[in-house]
Amino acid sequence: MDRRHFLTLGATATGGALMPLRALAYPTPERMNEDQHFDAIIVGGSYAGLAAGMALGRALRRVLIVDSGLPCNRQTPFSHNFITQDGVPPHLIAAKARAQVERYPLVEFKRGLVTGASITDEGFDVRLEDGAGYRAKKLVFATGVRDVLPTLPGFAECWGISVLHCPYCHGYEVRDEATGVLGNGERGFELARLISNWTRDLTLFTNGPSTLTEAQAAQLRAHSIRIVETSVTELEQVKGQLQRILFTNGSAAAIHALYAMPAFEQHCTLPQELGCALTDEGYLKVDAQQRTSIPGIYACGDSTLRLRTVANAVATGTTAGMMLNKDLITGTF
Ligand SMILES: Cc1cc2nc3c(=O)[nH]c(=O)nc-3n(C[C@H](O)[C@H](O)[C@H](O)COP(=O)(O)OP(=O)(O)OC[C@H]3O[C@@H](n4cnc5c(N)ncnc54)[C@H](O)[C@@H]3O)c2cc1C
């Protein structure tokens, strides 16, 4: 690959659509002035990106954080299981974090979508959707993941409100309620087994013929977990609160909370296009210092993690910022 060739088709943060090739609209690197040179550019300014930004700002580094404003938890009313912020609306946690990072004068913010990035002899060039170009010695991707929600009517409306991804984040609030798990086979079994910790009124909805083993089905029944194989047609809801699950045979089940594990994809594919390796599960591969497989590129937060929580996003963001700073020091000292 020509190392100076800008990658312009990777960012999907506008909702999945590939951005048009805009190479001709970009300023050439020669047109960038000193104001556009940074120690680090952080792509993604939610919990992980802000944590990395704080570590770097406190390390006297000149940092640019670019964020397109689409964190994955934006529809959930309250965030839980992050100490000091339990039960706080997600956007308020992010706003408070941003206000604290803004106190560090060497950290700059830009609202926008990074649509291109390239490796140069000095580091990296990045391009924004609006055509602006910036340079940095190091790059951090804190771009998260995008949940690929099923087209089942009502699912998207309930996502994060009464259709839940994680019992540690939301299980306590719906404990002992009539609860469902939407899933089948090994994953459905494992999720139902986990959720049985929070309620005794639990049904596994396999949404079609069960692919559980006989032993799994027997184990679930032995723990009083019902198994319903009828296909689901709709999640009947009011303002995101699930009322009933409707089935193809005309029947319905009154369920208060439903757990599901939709597929996900990287919110931004630029790291892959720059050569960063993925794990078999689809996360960016990082070492214990949050370094990706490409020197100078770090990643943190959901894009690198299976245990998806604000606390883990913050922890890995902090690590990325600290290690990036250490690598800058050891590169010159
Ligand atoms: C419905 C739901 C509810 C949740 N509830 C909880 C909870 O109660 N408690 C809890 O601890 N965790 C919860 N989580 C998990 C938590 O939201 C995530 O772990 C956390 O948001 C991850 O932070 P992040 O910074 O890695 O990614 P995100 O918060 O997803 O942020 C990624 C950011 O990068 C930006 N971005 C992406 N690509 C680009 C680009 N090319 N250019 C510029 N910007 C870009 C996006 O716009 C976004 O702002 C929930 C998740 C979901 C989906």
The ligand as an ORCA input file, in Angstrom:
! r2SCAN-3c Opt
* xyz 0 1
  C     -28.049      0.266     25.195
  C     -26.789      0.273     26.014
  C     -26.874      0.534     27.379
  C     -25.700      0.528     28.147
  N     -25.781      0.736     29.490
  C     -24.657      0.740     30.237
  C     -24.716      0.959     31.640
  O     -25.781      1.143     32.228
  N     -23.531      0.941     32.333
  C     -22.339      0.734     31.728
  O     -21.313      0.743     32.402
  N     -22.269      0.521     30.388
  C     -23.390      0.518     29.646
  N     -23.316      0.291     28.299
  C     -22.001      0.093     27.696
  C     -21.331      1.461     27.496
  O     -22.240      2.336     26.892
  C     -20.092      1.293     26.624
  O     -19.228      0.353     27.230
  C     -19.382      2.645     26.445
  O     -20.222      3.577     25.831
  C     -18.117      2.453     25.611
  O     -17.469      3.680     25.478
  P     -16.565      3.973     24.188
  O     -16.011      5.335     24.417
  O     -15.664      2.846     23.942
  O     -17.584      3.949     22.959
  P     -18.878      4.845     22.678
  O     -19.433      5.381     23.957
  O     -19.780      4.042     21.821
  O     -18.304      6.094     21.881
  C     -17.648      5.984     20.651
  C     -17.570      7.391     20.093
  O     -16.736      7.412     18.923
  C     -17.366      8.230     17.950
  N     -16.859      7.834     16.621
  C     -16.936      6.626     16.002
  N     -16.330      6.669     14.806
  C     -15.871      7.946     14.648
  C     -15.158      8.620     13.624
  N     -14.795      7.996     12.481
  N     -14.863      9.938     13.786
  C     -15.209     10.596     14.926
  N     -15.878      9.991     15.941
  C     -16.201      8.690     15.802
  C     -18.858      7.960     18.127
  O     -19.665      8.973     17.574
  C     -18.953      7.905     19.654
  O     -19.187      9.175     20.213
  C     -24.463      0.289     27.529
  C     -24.397      0.042     26.158
  C     -25.546      0.019     25.402
  C     -25.469     -0.261     23.937
*
